[in-house]
Amino acid sequence: MKKLLLFVILVSCTIVLTAQHDLIIPRNLLPNYESGIRSTTGAPGPKYWQNHADYSIDVELIADTRTVKGKETILYYNESPDTLKELVLALYQNVLNKDAKRVRALPKEILHDNTVNIEHLSIDKALVDFENKTSRTSTNLIIELDKPILPGAKVEIEAHWNYQMIKGLQFRTGDYGNGVVFVGYFYPKVAVYDDVDGWDKKDYNLLHEFYSDFNSYDVRITAPAEYIVSATGRLQNSKDILLPEFEKRFQQALKSEKVVHIVDSLDLQKGRVTKPGEKHTWHYKAPLAPDFAFSPCKDALWDGSTVKLKSKDVFVDAVYKKSSWDFFQVAEVAAGAIKYMSEGFPGVDYPYTDMTIINAGAAMEFPMMVNDPSVSSERSLHSLTVHEVAHTYFPFYIGTNERKYAWMDEAWANVAPVFYFESKDWETDYIPYKLERYYRIAGTQTELPIMTLTNYLEYYPAYRHATYSKPSYGLLFLRDLLGEEVFEERLKKYFDNWGFKHPIPYDFFYNFNPDNDPVVNWFYRKFYFETCYADLSVVKEDGKLKVVNKGGMPLAFEIHLIGEGGARTQQSMPAQVWMETDEIPLEVKGSVKKVIIKNQWDLDVNMDDNVLTF
Ligand SMILES: [Zn+2]
């Protein structure tokens, strides 16, 4: 075989002006970094602050009218240096008002004029004057305060409210009509007040997700006795509610690493699971969580087990109907996912004590609760479960603002299954499936820069591309650029820096590039701030070979040469070869029959021009 030689001619990069590759902070955010609230080291600044609240809630599900009725006392703590003259309460269910701002059309005749009825609202015992001191946006109630909340002070808010779920309508929450009810976004919740925007007054529009402070929750949920009630946090009074046989199995599951069938299908034939009485009140506590959800389920199976981690035991359970074809595996898959995420990727102990997966139908994460549909394949069951459980880390641990920067959590949740399948050595169609979704939008007019604020992305394909598809590759490429070891070290640092806090994209960028390396800043600018897509090609012009970067993406790649008799040679090129040019000349010696340009993830909108045959 004849030897093949490959020479890659790189443009000299001796004069890289590092100033060209600084991370540019938008004008409105400069004060946040200059004042010491945030910092360019990747960690929060010395003056970083965030507000929080203690929620004590009594809520009842009146099943036959699909009514949720509650009373709450909120202690809200102002840790900011600002005097708060107004207070914003999010009333998310008002997204189903006739005149609400929504990304989806709904038949008006089934909607309410005003979904959330506030029966009582007081602040520090003084009734709120609705007529003169409140205003509304689509899903917010803005209260002008008689007495401003001073820095370091707290207020007590008391609210009584109710709303009726709409029959047949489920958006992430609702009555699924088969005895499964998922109740989320159900209580008047103090919006986030932060150093970046002040009050978060963005409306919930059924698409863009959430932004939450880290609060404490003490919640009593009353439901008809034939329901078992799962919720965020840990059940406090199982022995008052469950019949002794089920209480025994529940206690077993709290210790067992093997799945315990707390309620199985034989039990359902025999009759009830809870003690005599018409209703029961289930008491849950979550001492630190960004939100609270609960799910009453009737005639449902209940599996549970405990994952033992270095720092804690985690109770993992699944609740589903007997007719579910796949959920009998979910408690075990979710436990495996928690173990994997704690020890593998991201390699940080799961931050909470509980995780419940309800087979309702939404593919939606809540803190310590997931509302998932049944899916069509084994691979989907694993990838969906891993994705939703990964949200416990992002955004329920690293508390990002999904209403402005949804990619900051979805990208991580999207790549978690990639690493999970890798760790199991499973060949799956997960990556081809993700590639296919990426190709639909990449390089089209619908592609907008990842840094486009999420609340500006109302067109679903544009939102999907900028939030899920492209940013997932951003993380994989950043790992390639930094090297696995450095990437993992900085990922752990990210949790140290921003666990239970509110990083914004610039904090993420600094965290993963604390040395302000111009190569990494260049990568950030190209990948996150510009539209660029994966499209390399190899061409021969005037007898000269070159690789052309048609899509402008900072893409690492491999050059493969195939010669006579199957001789092969290959060379890997890092992404930074594209820093100063979009064309790289190649010189080959020997009898080359074929040149192939590819990358590790086979990411390229047009593979046809990646191959040249002579
Ligand atoms: Zn997600």
Boltz pocket constraint, residues with backbone or C-beta under 6 A from the ligand:
constraints:
  - pocket:
      binder: B
      contacts: [[A, 363], [A, 387], [A, 391], [A, 409], [A, 410], [A, 413]]
      max_distance: 6.0
